[in-house]
Amino acid sequence: MIQYEGTLYRPPSEANSLILQATIGCSYNECSFCGMYRDKRFRVRPLDELLSEIARAKDEFGAGHVRKVFLADGDALIAKTAFLQKILVALRDAFPNLRRVSCYASPQSLQVRSVDDMRALRDAGLTLYYLGIESGHDVVLERLVKGVDAAEMIRVAVKANEAGVALSTMVLLGAGGRELSEAHALESARVVNAIQPRFVSTLVMTPVEGTPLAEEDARGEVDHLDPLELAAELRTFVDALELDGSIFRSNHASNYLTLSGSLPKDKARMVEALDAVLARPDSAPFRPEWLRGL
């Protein structure tokens, strides 16, 4: 049985993946809104432990039944290239039907990874990174303590593109508050357009206990956009997207609206659906509060 330390987090699309905790915590761990790893000291796990867990997973699940693996925790990409390559080789040897290995990638880990390193890891099987863009607006990024501005976010993401790695990017609806709502949406779309990720998703910014954002919220310093305001922000964002072949999702539990489609093919349909919500909010399919989560 694989043993995990602390609470595990993974993207919604990794629900059926084998999760291998290659690192503990997050190497950056400064984002004001994120409470996922504040109780963990970051470290890279010993290779022999991970190789043993891969062998146990093979025995438990069967060599032919594991098709996707997610490398946890928050920033596995920061580990040394040679270390990750050994894990990827072991996964490929253990699971012949493995289609994809993925991980979260912070802007900071993308800064230190060279294109050649990422290309080598891609060739070994690490083919998808989840990147939290959160916003394309520099003021909002500073408030969120992302550690990079929009120009740097684009630069490091383009490195992954050059390496042939697919990117799944996330944007935080509501992160700019009411004052910056439209600018946040437009600037976020601008950054996403520059990156051209394979996947784009939205989440709703939600204060989490134990985070600086929650402390700001307790002082009354955080705007909470209502579902209709968030729908308007989402409409501005989607309408400004100019993507050549991306999949859009708002299926995270924090969202009030579920929306999905392929871009550019489904852009007009999604904008029309949001226009209908804004025109008839009383009949809008907003997710009730008790069904929303983090």
N, C-alpha and C positions, 0 to 999 in steps of 0.2 A: 504494500500500500504506500502510495506517495504521501510524504508528510509535508505540510505547509506551515509556514510561520506567519501568524497574524491573519488578518483579513485579506482575502484575494480579490483583486479587481481585474476585470477584463472588458473589452468592448462588447457590445451586444452581438456582433457578428461572430464572436468567438465562443458562443454558448455551447457548441458541440466539440470544441477543441480540447485536446490534452493540454493542460497548463503545467508548465515546468518553471519552477521558481529559480531562475538562473541568478538573479540578484535579489537582495532584500532591500525594500525601500526605494527611494529616489535620490539620485546623486545631487540634484538641484534642490528640490523640496522647499522652494521659497514662494511659489505662487500663492497669492493671498487668498484665493478661493478654494484651494485644494486641501482637503483634510485626509486624503487616503493614506499617506505614509508618515504622518507627523509623529506617530508613536514608534517608528522604526529607525534604527541607525543603519545608514546605507552601507552595504558591503556586497562583494561578489562572493558567491558560494564556492566552496572547494570543488574542483572538477571531479574528484573521485566520488563525491556524494551524488553529483548530478548524473554521472555515468551509471551509478548503481540504481538510481531512480528510473532511468531510461530502461534498464534491463528489467526492473520490476514491472514497469508499465507494459512492457512487451509480454511478460508472463501473464499479467492480469487481464489485459485487453485483447491480446492476440496481435501478432505481427501485421496482419492484413487489415485490421480494423481502425487504425489511427491514420487519419487523412490530413488533419490540421493540428498544428502545435502552436501555442502562444507562449512566448517567453516572458514571464513576469519577473520582477515587479514593475515599477514605474519607469525604469530606464535601463533595460538590459543592454541596449546598444552602446552604453558607455564602457562596457567591459572590453578587454583587449581583443583584438581581432583573432589572434591565434587561439585564445580561449573559446571564443564563440565558434570558430571553425571546427574545433574538436567536438563541441556539443552537436553541431549540425551534421557532422560526419556520423556520429553515433546514432542520431535520430534517423538519418537516411538508411543506415545499415539495419537498424532495428525494425523500421516500418517501411517496407518496400512500396507501399501504396501512398506514401506521404505526398501530398500535393502542395502544401504551403506551410511555412514557418513565418510567424509575424512577431512584432514586439512594439511597445510604445517607444517613441523617439522624441526626446526633448530637443529644443533648439540647441541647447548646450552640448548634447551628445553629437548632434549633426555638425556642430562647429569643429569638434576634434576628430571626427571621422573623415578620412580622405575619400575621394571618389574611388580610388583604386581599392581601398579597404572595403568600401561598401559593395563594389563590384565583385570582389572575391567572396564576400559573405553571401551575396545574391547567388553566385555560382554554386555555393555550398547549400543553398536552399532558403536563406532568409530573404524573402521576396516582397514583404509588405511591412511598412512602418505606419503606425498611428501617430499623427502629429497634431497636437493641440495648438492651432493658430490662435484661437479665442477671439482675436480682433485684429483688424488691419489698421486701427486708429492708434497712433503713437501715444496719445494721452491715456487712452483706455489700457493699452499694454503696460504703461508705466503704473497705473493704478493697480493692475493685476499682478505686478511684480514678475512679469514674464522673463525679464533679464535681457530682452532683445527688442529692437524696434521693428517696424514693418519691413524696412529695407533688408535688415539682417535675416528676418524670417524668410523672405523670398530667397535670399542668397543661399542659405543653408538647405532649403527645400529643393532648390534647383540642383544642388549637388546630388541629392538622392535620385532625381530624375536622370541626371547624366549617368549615374551608375546603373540605371535600368531597374530601380526599385520602385514598386507601386506605392503611392501615398494615399492614406485615408486621413482626411483633415477634419478637424472639428472647430466650429465657431460657437461662441457663447451668446445667445440671444439675451438682451437685457443688460449686457455688461457695460454699456455706455450710459445707462439711466435714460431718463426722458430727454435731458438736455442734448445728449450726443446720440440719440437713438438712430436718426437718419444717417448721420455721418459715420457712425459705427457700422451700420449695414452697408453703406456704399464703399467705405474703405476696406471692409472685410471682403467684399466681392472683388474689389480691385486686387487684393493680395491673392485670393484664390484664383482669379483669372491669370495672374502672372505665374502661378505655380502649376496650374493645369493638373490637379490631382486626379487619381482614378476614382476616388470616393470623396464625397463631401457630406458632412452631417451637421446638424444643429442640436445644441442642448440649451436649456434655459439656466442661466446663472442662478444658483440657489445657495444662500449662506449655510455653511456647515459648521456645526459646533466645534470649537477648538481652533478655528481659523481666524486670521486677521480680518477677513471679510465679515465673519460673524460678529466680531467686536465692533466693526464699523456699523453694522446693522443695528446692534444694540444701542449705539449712540444716535441712531436715527439718520445716519449718513448714506444709506443705500436706498435708491429708488427701486421699488418693486413694480415693474410694469404689469398691468393686468393682461389677461389673455387676449383681449382685442388689440391692445397696444403691441403686444408681442407678435400678433398676426400681421399687423401693419409693418413692423420691422422685418419680419420674415419675407413679406411680399416685396419690400424694397430690395432686400438682399437677393432673392431669387431672380427678380426682374433684371438686376444688374449683372448677373452671371453670364459670362461669355465663354463657355467651355466646349471643347471639341469632342469629348467622349468620356463623360463622367457619370457616375451614379449618385443621385442625391437621396438622402434619407433624413427624416426627423423622427426616428423610431425610438430614441432614448426615452426612458420613463419620465424624465423631467419635462418633456414637451407637452404642451396643451393640445397641439394639433399633430396628427400623424400625416406625413406627406412623403411621397416617394416618386421617383421617376428617373429616366435617363436624360441626360443633357447632351446636345440641345433639343433632342426630339420632343421631350415632354415639358419643356419650359412653358410654353403658352398654356397648356392644360393646367399646370400647377399655379401659374399666376391667376388664371381664371377661377380656380378653386378658392384661392385666397381672396380674390375680389368678392366672391359670393359670400365668404365668411364676413368680410368687412361690411357688405351691404345688408346682410341679414344675420347679425350676431346672435339674435334670440334662438335661431335654429342651427347655429354652428355646432359642429361635433367636437366641442372642447372636452378634453379628458377631465373628469372630476378630480378634485384635490386628493381624495382618498386613494385614487389609482396612480397618482404621480409619485415618483421616487427620485432618489439620487443616482 
